[in-house]
Amino acid sequence: MMITGRSVTHTTHGIVVSPHYLATMAGVRVLMQGGSAVDAAIAANATLTVVLPNLCSLGGDLFMLIWSARERKLTALNGSGRAPQQMTPTLFAQRGLSSVPARGPLPITVPGVVDGWTEAIERYGHLSLADVLTPAISYAEEGFPVSAHFLRSLAVALPETGGLPGFSAKFLPNGRLPRTGEIWRQPDVARSLKLIAQEGRDVFYRGDLGQRLVQGVQEAGGVLSMDDLRAHRSNWVEPLSTSYRGYDIYEFPPNSQGITVLMMLNILEGYDLRGWGYQSADALHVLLEAKKLAFADRDRYLSDPDFVDIPVQELLDKDYAARQRQRIDLRRAAPIIDPGVPAAGDTVYLCVVDEEGNAVSLIQSLFFPFGSGIVAGDTGIVLQNRGHYFSLNPQSANYLQPGKRTLHTLAPAMAFKDGRPWLVFGTVGGDAQPQIHAQVLTDIIDFDLNPQEAVEAPRWRSTPATDAQGYTYADVVFATTRTGDATEGRTQGHIYEDVLFEAGFPEAALAELAARGHAITRGEPQMRAMGIAQVIQIDPESGVLSGGADPRADSLALGW
């Protein structure tokens, strides 16, 4: 099976794959200066906050999987922020709101990325934070050519965000949309990055930069405080894993949705996907049905483990997956999926492998494009709207509580072979991330696609549509995007699916899926709605690094 398009990138000394060529170049530059994979990943991430501020920012969250070749250890860094102490269900009830709004000051949670960068560099970096931030500062000060992808995102967001504090001043500097290729400078962001480079994380969480950020949020009507910033901490946590056809797949633990991928793979392992054939109706059918089962459990059980008891081991049990498989009808799509009973989303993703064999899988986000739409004071920092993911229904595992981390769509991943990294991968795409992970993995493992072929291959995205009573994030999205009586008769936890397929799938397979009861929509080629995936594959014998960069963005895989 061959997907035509870009050639896979091969190299030996080190490689960076990111959704923007300038960020990839920044990471490679740091590698060539003697930086580690962590240094390069953060250099690329910081550059992305400058060149793609629709997707990530100093005001967002961060998750990292880090393989230390010297320690022969995989670790996970949770750099996600928590709900401010004054962000309570009562606050929204007093304002007549039945859900946390998507835009404006109210969904702003504590930004975690700066602390996450600091933690990672202190443990695994070779260079200083100031060295690593140098490329991003340069692009913010001197400017860079604006891309068409960014401008399309800005034009779409403007009706919702243009009137919010600081937004138009930052993104329409001349009173109009920038033009493709026009040089755009961000001196306010450069000043903020310089402060962090010079004074470290405390200037953001305890010092002048944090005070100006909080002042901007509170003047806009938000509740973020200096006490919330001072209380923030990142956490080193243990990755979760399962085996799939001889490979060990590692995902981020809750509050990330990464376990959803592992549940899908446990179900899929019981089917002969290769025997059915690439893009066959049978293979696609069980992928879609496995997704329904895993997402039903995700929405029922996942949240912040500091607040909710999550049956992680039970959800990952192979016997539980076998019981889940028994719920799949191979000839008919399930119209309703309830959560099982286990026994007692916008974002940037990038990956790096360095010459020593260290590997990083990094994902960082504002949640929606441009997050809350609030630019805090004169800092130039766009703040995330991650609080929108909280539920205001007390029966939900993701119920809003002060100091709680919401269920996060962010999910960096790796796959190991014989105890060493074999695949470093991930994607943007909100709720689609687990679906894309499963598709990329099965494309490579079951159907022998190389990394570039796997990220270019046509993808599908299954959208849950539950009752509109606020039980899950999916409920809220459904309620706000559908009209009429489409939600009548749907009860809590019952998930209906609409499946969007990019152009390129066999028409006969789509027709068969429709006949089995799947609600099929045909899309365009390489749609932005299908996420932006990046992959590095490590040859276990030669050590050659192969990178796949997603053409759905200005992605670049580059090595040296």
C-alpha positions in Angstrom: 0.0 0.0 0.0 1.5 3.3 -1.1 0.2 6.8 -0.3 1.5 9.3 -2.8 2.7 12.7 -1.6 5.8 13.8 0.4 8.8 11.6 0.8 9.6 10.3 4.3 12.5 12.1 6.0 15.4 9.9 7.0 18.4 11.0 9.2 20.7 9.7 11.9 21.9 12.4 14.3 18.6 13.9 15.4 15.2 14.9 14.0 12.4 17.4 14.8 8.8 17.2 13.4 6.4 20.0 14.0 3.4 21.7 12.4 5.4 24.8 11.3 8.7 24.8 9.4 10.1 27.7 11.5 9.5 25.8 14.8 11.1 22.7 13.3 14.1 24.8 12.3 14.3 26.2 15.8 14.4 22.7 17.3 17.1 21.5 14.8 19.2 24.6 15.5 19.1 23.8 19.2 20.0 20.1 18.6 23.0 21.3 16.5 24.1 23.6 19.4 24.3 20.5 21.7 20.8 20.7 23.1 18.9 17.6 24.2 15.7 16.4 22.8 13.9 18.2 25.6 15.7 21.5 24.8 14.8 21.1 21.1 11.2 20.3 21.8 10.8 23.3 24.0 12.5 25.6 21.5 10.1 24.4 18.9 7.2 24.7 21.2 8.1 28.3 22.2 8.5 29.2 18.5 5.0 27.8 17.8 3.6 30.1 20.5 4.9 33.0 18.3 4.1 31.7 14.8 0.9 29.8 15.6 -0.8 31.7 18.4 -4.1 30.4 17.3 -3.1 27.0 18.5 -0.8 27.5 21.4 0.5 30.2 23.7 2.2 31.0 27.0 -1.3 31.0 28.3 -2.0 27.3 27.6 -1.2 23.8 29.0 1.5 21.2 28.3 1.9 17.5 28.4 5.2 15.7 27.6 6.3 12.1 27.3 10.1 11.9 27.7 12.4 9.0 27.1 15.8 9.3 28.8 18.3 7.0 27.0 20.8 7.3 29.9 18.3 6.3 32.5 16.4 3.9 30.1 13.2 5.4 31.6 10.0 6.8 30.2 8.5 9.6 32.2 5.4 11.8 31.8 5.1 15.5 32.7 1.7 16.9 33.4 1.9 20.7 32.9 -1.9 21.3 32.8 -3.4 24.0 35.0 -6.3 23.9 37.4 -9.5 25.7 37.9 -9.1 29.0 39.8 -10.4 28.9 43.4 -13.2 31.3 42.5 -14.3 29.3 39.4 -17.3 27.4 41.0 -20.6 26.1 39.8 -22.2 28.8 41.9 -20.4 31.5 40.0 -22.0 30.3 36.7 -25.4 29.7 38.3 -25.4 33.3 39.6 -24.8 34.5 36.1 -27.6 32.4 34.6 -25.3 30.0 32.8 -26.0 26.3 32.4 -22.5 25.5 31.1 -19.1 27.1 31.1 -18.9 29.4 28.1 -16.4 28.8 25.4 -15.1 32.3 25.0 -14.4 35.3 27.2 -12.8 35.5 30.6 -14.8 32.9 32.5 -13.3 29.6 31.1 -9.7 30.7 31.8 -7.8 28.3 33.9 -4.3 28.5 35.2 -1.7 28.3 32.4 0.7 25.4 32.9 3.2 25.6 30.0 5.9 27.9 31.5 6.2 25.7 34.6 6.2 22.6 32.5 9.1 23.9 30.3 11.1 24.8 33.4 10.5 21.4 35.0 11.5 19.5 31.9 14.7 21.5 31.2 15.8 21.3 34.9 15.6 17.5 34.7 16.6 16.7 31.1 18.0 19.8 29.5 21.5 20.5 28.4 21.0 24.2 27.7 19.5 27.0 29.8 15.9 28.2 29.4 17.3 31.5 28.0 19.2 29.6 25.3 16.2 27.5 24.4 13.8 30.6 24.1 16.2 32.5 21.9 14.7 31.5 18.5 11.1 32.3 19.7 12.2 35.7 21.0 13.9 36.4 17.6 10.8 35.6 15.6 8.6 37.7 17.9 11.0 40.7 17.7 12.0 40.6 14.0 8.8 39.1 12.7 8.0 36.2 10.3 5.9 35.8 7.2 2.2 35.0 8.1 0.9 31.7 6.7 -2.3 31.1 4.9 -3.3 28.4 7.4 -3.0 30.9 10.3 -5.0 33.6 8.4 -7.8 31.2 7.7 -8.1 30.3 11.4 -8.0 34.0 12.3 -10.8 34.9 9.8 -13.0 32.1 11.2 -12.4 33.1 14.8 -12.9 36.9 14.4 -16.7 37.0 14.7 -16.5 35.4 18.1 -13.2 36.9 19.4 -12.8 40.2 17.6 -14.6 42.2 20.3 -12.8 40.6 23.3 -10.2 42.6 25.3 -6.9 42.9 23.5 -7.7 40.6 20.6 -8.1 43.0 17.7 -5.1 45.1 18.9 -2.9 42.0 18.7 -4.2 40.2 15.7 -5.3 43.2 13.5 -2.4 45.5 14.2 -3.2 47.8 11.2 -6.9 47.5 11.6 -7.2 44.7 9.1 -6.3 41.0 8.6 -2.6 40.6 7.7 -1.9 39.4 4.2 -0.3 36.0 3.4 3.5 36.4 3.5 3.3 39.8 5.3 5.9 40.2 8.1 4.2 40.2 11.5 6.0 41.3 14.7 4.9 40.8 18.3 7.0 43.0 20.5 4.7 42.4 23.5 5.2 38.6 23.3 9.0 39.2 22.8 9.0 41.2 26.1 7.2 38.4 27.9 9.5 35.7 26.6 12.5 37.8 27.5 11.3 38.2 31.1 10.8 34.4 31.4 14.3 33.8 29.8 15.9 36.3 32.3 14.0 35.6 35.5 12.6 32.1 35.1 9.2 30.6 35.9 8.7 32.8 39.0 8.2 35.9 37.0 5.2 34.2 35.5 3.7 32.6 38.6 4.8 35.0 41.3 6.2 38.1 39.7 5.5 41.1 37.5 4.5 39.2 34.4 2.0 37.1 36.4 0.6 40.2 38.0 0.0 41.9 34.7 -1.6 38.8 33.3 -4.0 38.5 36.3 -4.8 42.1 36.1 -5.8 41.8 32.4 -8.0 38.7 33.1 -9.7 40.4 36.1 -10.3 43.6 34.2 -12.0 41.5 31.5 -14.3 39.9 34.2 -12.4 36.7 34.9 -11.5 35.2 38.3 -7.9 34.1 37.9 -5.8 35.3 40.8 -2.2 35.5 41.9 -3.0 32.9 44.5 -4.0 30.6 41.7 -0.7 31.2 39.9 1.4 30.8 43.0 -0.3 27.5 43.8 0.4 25.9 40.4 2.7 23.0 40.0 3.5 20.5 37.3 3.6 16.8 38.2 5.7 13.9 37.1 3.4 10.9 36.6 3.6 7.4 35.3 2.6 6.7 31.7 -0.1 4.1 30.9 0.5 1.3 28.5 -0.9 -1.7 26.8 0.5 -4.3 24.4 -0.6 -4.4 20.7 0.6 -7.1 18.4 4.1 -7.2 20.0 4.5 -3.5 20.6 4.1 -1.6 23.9 2.0 1.5 23.4 2.4 4.3 25.9 -0.2 7.1 26.5 -0.6 9.8 29.0 -2.6 9.0 32.2 -5.8 10.9 33.3 -6.6 13.7 33.4 -5.5 13.1 29.8 -7.8 11.1 27.5 -4.8 9.0 26.4 -6.2 5.8 28.0 -9.0 6.0 25.4 -6.4 5.0 22.7 -5.3 2.0 24.8 -8.9 0.8 25.3 -9.5 1.0 21.5 -6.3 -1.0 20.8 -7.2 -3.7 23.3 -10.5 -4.1 21.5 -9.0 -4.0 18.0 -6.3 -6.6 18.9 -8.9 -9.3 18.7 -9.6 -8.7 15.0 -7.6 -9.6 11.9 -7.4 -6.1 10.4 -4.5 -7.0 8.1 -6.5 -10.0 6.8 -9.6 -7.8 6.1 -7.4 -5.4 4.1 -6.5 -1.7 4.3 -9.5 0.6 4.2 -11.9 -2.4 3.9 -15.4 -2.0 5.3 -14.8 -4.7 7.9 -11.6 -3.0 9.3 -13.2 0.4 9.3 -16.4 -0.9 10.9 -14.6 -2.4 13.9 -12.4 0.7 14.3 -15.6 2.9 14.5 -17.3 0.5 16.9 -14.2 0.3 19.2 -14.1 4.1 19.2 -17.7 4.2 20.4 -17.1 1.8 23.3 -13.9 3.5 24.4 -15.4 7.0 24.3 -18.4 5.9 26.3 -16.0 4.8 29.0 -14.0 8.0 28.6 -16.9 10.2 29.2 -18.2 8.1 32.1 -15.0 7.6 34.1 -12.2 10.1 33.2 -11.3 13.3 35.0 -8.7 14.5 37.5 -7.5 11.5 39.6 -7.0 13.8 42.6 -10.8 14.3 42.7 -12.2 11.2 41.1 -11.5 7.5 41.6 -10.8 6.2 38.1 -10.7 2.4 37.5 -7.6 2.6 35.3 -6.4 -1.0 35.6 -9.9 -2.4 35.1 -10.4 -0.3 32.0 -7.1 -1.6 30.6 -7.7 -5.2 31.4 -7.5 -7.5 28.4 -10.5 -9.5 29.8 -12.5 -6.3 29.9 -11.6 -5.7 26.2 -12.8 -9.2 25.3 -16.1 -8.4 27.0 -16.3 -5.2 25.1 -15.7 -7.0 21.8 -18.7 -9.2 22.5 -20.8 -6.0 22.3 -19.8 -5.4 18.7 -22.0 -6.6 15.9 -19.8 -7.2 12.8 -22.7 -6.6 10.5 -24.4 -3.6 12.1 -23.4 -0.3 13.6 -24.5 0.2 17.2 -26.9 3.1 17.4 -26.5 3.4 21.2 -23.5 2.7 23.3 -23.6 2.8 27.1 -20.4 2.9 29.2 -19.1 -0.6 30.1 -18.9 -1.9 33.6 -15.2 -2.8 34.3 -14.6 -5.4 36.9 -13.3 -4.5 40.6 -10.6 20.0 20.7 -7.0 23.5 19.1 -3.4 22.4 19.8 0.1 21.8 18.5 1.9 18.5 18.6 5.6 17.9 17.9 8.2 15.2 18.4 12.0 15.1 18.7 14.7 12.4 18.9 18.3 13.5 19.5 21.7 11.9 18.8 21.8 10.2 22.2 18.5 8.5 21.6 16.5 10.7 23.9 12.9 11.2 22.7 10.2 13.7 23.4 6.5 13.6 22.5 5.1 17.0 23.3 1.6 18.5 23.0 0.5 22.0 23.9 -2.8 23.8 23.5 -5.2 26.7 24.0 -8.1 24.3 23.5 -10.2 26.3 20.9 -8.5 28.3 18.2 -7.2 31.4 20.0 -8.5 29.9 23.3 -10.6 32.2 25.4 -10.0 35.1 22.9 -8.7 37.2 25.8 -5.2 38.8 25.4 -4.1 39.6 28.9 -3.2 43.3 29.3 0.1 44.3 27.6 1.6 40.8 27.8 0.6 39.7 24.4 -0.4 36.4 26.0 -3.6 34.7 24.6 -5.2 32.7 27.4 -6.7 29.2 27.1 -10.4 28.4 27.5 -9.8 24.9 28.9 -12.4 25.5 31.6 -15.1 25.1 28.9 -14.5 21.4 29.1 -15.8 21.2 32.7 -19.4 20.0 33.3 -21.7 21.8 35.6 -23.7 18.7 36.3 -22.7 17.2 39.7 -23.2 13.6 38.3 -20.4 14.0 35.8 -16.9 12.8 36.6 -15.7 16.0 35.0 -17.8 18.2 37.3 -16.2 21.6 38.0 -14.5 22.1 41.3 -11.9 24.7 42.3 -8.4 23.5 42.0 -9.4 20.6 39.7 -7.9 19.7 36.4 -10.5 19.1 33.7 -10.5 16.1 31.5 -7.9 16.9 28.8 -7.9 16.1 25.2 -4.1 16.4 25.0 -2.5 13.0 24.6 1.2 12.6 23.5 2.2 9.0 22.8 5.0 6.6 22.0 5.3 3.0 21.0 8.1 0.7 22.2 9.6 -2.4 20.7 11.8 -4.7 22.9 11.9 -2.0 25.7 13.1 0.9 23.5 11.2 3.7 21.7 10.2 2.6 18.2 7.5 5.3 17.3 7.1 8.8 18.7 3.8 10.2 17.6 0.7 12.4 18.3 -1.7 14.8 16.8 -3.9 17.8 17.4 -7.6 17.5 17.0 -9.4 17.6 20.4 -11.8 14.7 20.8 -10.4 13.2 17.5 -6.9 12.6 19.0 -7.5 9.0 20.2 -9.2 8.2 16.9 -6.2 9.6 14.9 -3.8 7.7 17.2 -5.5 4.4 16.5 -5.6 5.1 12.7 -1.9 6.0 12.5 -0.9 3.1 14.6 -2.9 0.5 12.7 -1.8 2.0 9.4 1.8 1.4 10.5 1.6 -1.8 12.5 -1.2 -3.6 10.6 -0.8 -2.3 7.1 3.0 -1.5 6.9 2.7 2.2 5.9 5.8 4.3 6.6 5.5 7.4 8.8 4.9 9.9 6.0 2.3 7.6 4.3 0.5 7.2 7.7 0.1 10.9 8.3 -0.9 11.6 4.8 -3.4 8.7 4.6 -7.1 9.7 4.4 -8.7 9.8 7.9 -12.1 9.6 9.5 -13.5 11.4 12.5 -16.5 10.1 14.5 -18.4 12.7 16.3 -20.5 11.8 19.4 -23.9 13.3 19.7 -25.4 12.8 23.2 -28.3 14.3 25.0 -28.0 18.0 25.5 -28.2 18.1 29.3 -24.6 19.0 30.0 -23.4 15.6 31.1 -20.3 15.7 28.9 -18.4 18.1 26.7 -19.9 16.2 23.7 -23.4 17.1 25.0 -22.5 20.8 25.0 -21.1 20.7 21.5 -24.1 18.8 20.2 -26.6 21.1 21.8 -24.8 24.2 20.3 -24.3 22.9 16.8 -27.6 21.1 16.1 -31.1 22.5 15.6 -34.6 21.2 15.8 -35.6 18.1 17.8 -32.5 16.0 16.9 -31.7 15.5 20.6 -35.2 14.3 21.6 -35.3 10.9 23.2 -31.6 10.7 23.9 -30.6 9.8 27.4 -27.5 10.3 29.4 -24.5 8.3 28.2 -26.2 7.1 24.9 -23.8 8.1 22.2 -24.8 8.5 18.5 -22.2 8.9 15.9 -21.8 11.0 12.8 -18.7 9.9 10.8 -16.8 12.3 8.5 -14.5 10.7 5.9 -11.9 12.5 4.0 -11.7 12.0 0.3 -9.7 9.0 -0.7 -11.6 6.1 1.0 -12.9 3.4 -1.4 -16.5 4.2 -2.3 -17.5 0.6 -2.0 -16.3 0.5 1.6 -18.2 3.7 2.5 -21.4 2.3 0.8 -21.1 -0.9 2.9 -20.6 1.1 6.1 -23.7 3.1 5.3 -25.6 -0.1 4.7 -24.5 -1.3 8.2 -26.0 1.8 9.8 -23.1 4.3 10.0 -24.0 7.9 9.3 -21.5 8.8 6.6 -20.5 12.3 5.5 -18.0 12.6 2.6 -15.4 15.3 3.0 -12.6 17.0 1.1 -9.0 15.8 0.9 -6.7 16.4 3.9 -9.1 18.4 6.0 -8.0 20.5 8.9 -10.8 18.9 11.0 -8.8 15.6 10.8 -6.0 17.0 13.0 -2.3 17.5 12.3 -0.3 14.3 13.1 3.5 14.0 13.3 5.5 10.8 13.6 9.1 9.7 14.1 10.0 6.1 13.6 13.3 4.7 15.0 14.8 1.7 13.3 15.8 -0.7 16.1 18.8 -2.1 14.1 20.3 0.8 12.2 19.1 3.6 14.4 17.9 5.6 11.4 15.2 8.1 12.2 12.3 8.5 9.8 9.9 11.4 10.1 6.4 12.0 8.8 5.1 15.5 8.7 1.4 16.2 8.2 0.5 18.2 5.0 -2.7 19.5 6.7 -0.5 22.3 8.1 2.9 23.9 7.3 4.6 20.9 8.9 8.2 20.0 8.4 10.3 16.9 9.4 13.9 17.8 9.4 17.0 16.0 10.6 20.8 16.4 10.6 
